[in-house]
Amino acid sequence: MSYNEMQQRIIEEANYIITTKHTVRATAKAFNISKSTIYLDVTSRLFNINKDLYYEVRQVLEFNKKCRYSRGGKACRIIKKEKSINN
């Protein structure tokens, strides 16, 4: 992958996070890339490519981080419910 292709991918990931307000995990799934790569792209590499976009993504990630505990609990309840139905 060339440097320009990588930059384009990072910008696409950032725009996806901003428009959908999705988490790193959901973004990784949508782009079929590992969570660690997405995280590195939007928290480190993006800063060197487009600082304005970086700050917008950071706001979304901070919001998601604040809400993480409530989403995690909800996700756990859904998984437990599915397991009890399947058994």
C-alpha positions as CSV (number, residue, x, y, z in Angstrom):
1,M,0.0,0.0,0.0
2,S,1.4,3.4,-1.0
3,Y,1.6,6.3,1.4
4,N,-1.2,8.1,-0.6
5,E,-3.4,5.1,-0.4
6,M,-2.8,4.9,3.4
7,Q,-3.6,8.6,3.8
8,Q,-6.8,8.1,1.9
9,R,-7.8,5.1,4.0
10,I,-7.2,7.0,7.2
11,I,-9.3,10.0,6.0
12,E,-12.1,7.6,5.0
13,E,-12.0,6.0,8.5
14,A,-12.1,9.4,10.2
15,N,-15.0,10.6,8.1
16,Y,-16.8,7.3,8.8
17,I,-16.4,7.8,12.6
18,I,-17.5,11.4,12.4
19,T,-20.6,10.8,10.3
20,T,-21.8,7.6,12.0
21,K,-20.5,8.3,15.5
22,H,-19.4,4.6,15.6
23,T,-16.8,3.2,17.9
24,V,-13.4,2.0,16.9
25,R,-14.7,-1.6,17.0
26,A,-17.6,-0.9,14.7
27,T,-15.3,1.0,12.3
28,A,-12.8,-1.8,12.3
29,K,-15.6,-4.2,11.4
30,A,-16.9,-1.9,8.6
31,F,-13.5,-1.5,7.1
32,N,-12.4,-5.1,7.8
33,I,-9.2,-3.9,9.5
34,S,-8.0,-4.6,13.0
35,K,-9.1,-2.4,15.9
36,S,-5.5,-1.6,16.7
37,T,-4.9,-0.4,13.2
38,I,-8.0,1.8,13.2
39,Y,-7.1,3.2,16.6
40,L,-3.5,4.0,15.5
41,D,-4.8,5.6,12.3
42,V,-7.2,7.9,13.9
43,T,-5.3,8.8,17.1
44,S,-1.8,9.1,15.7
45,R,-1.4,9.1,12.0
46,L,-4.4,11.3,11.3
47,F,-2.9,14.1,13.4
48,N,-0.1,14.4,10.9
49,I,-2.4,14.3,7.9
50,N,-5.3,16.5,8.9
51,K,-5.4,18.2,12.4
52,D,-9.0,19.5,12.0
53,L,-10.3,16.0,11.2
54,Y,-8.2,14.6,14.0
55,Y,-9.9,16.9,16.6
56,E,-13.4,16.0,15.3
57,V,-12.6,12.3,15.6
58,R,-11.2,12.8,19.0
59,Q,-14.4,14.3,20.2
60,V,-16.4,11.3,19.0
61,L,-14.0,8.9,20.6
62,E,-14.1,10.8,23.9
63,F,-17.9,10.7,23.8
64,N,-17.9,7.0,23.1
65,K,-15.4,6.5,25.9
66,K,-17.7,8.3,28.4
67,C,-20.6,6.1,27.3
68,R,-18.7,2.9,27.2
69,Y,-19.8,1.6,30.6
70,S,-23.5,1.8,29.7
71,R,-23.0,0.2,26.3
72,G,-20.9,-2.5,27.8
73,G,-23.6,-3.4,30.3
74,K,-26.3,-3.5,27.6
75,A,-24.2,-5.6,25.3
76,C,-23.6,-8.1,28.2
77,R,-27.3,-8.4,28.9
78,I,-28.1,-9.0,25.2
79,I,-25.4,-11.8,25.0
80,K,-26.7,-13.5,28.1
81,K,-30.2,-13.3,26.8
82,E,-29.2,-14.9,23.4
83,K,-27.3,-17.7,25.2
84,S,-30.3,-18.5,27.3
85,I,-32.6,-18.6,24.3
86,N,-30.2,-20.9,22.3
87,N,-29.8,-23.4,25.2
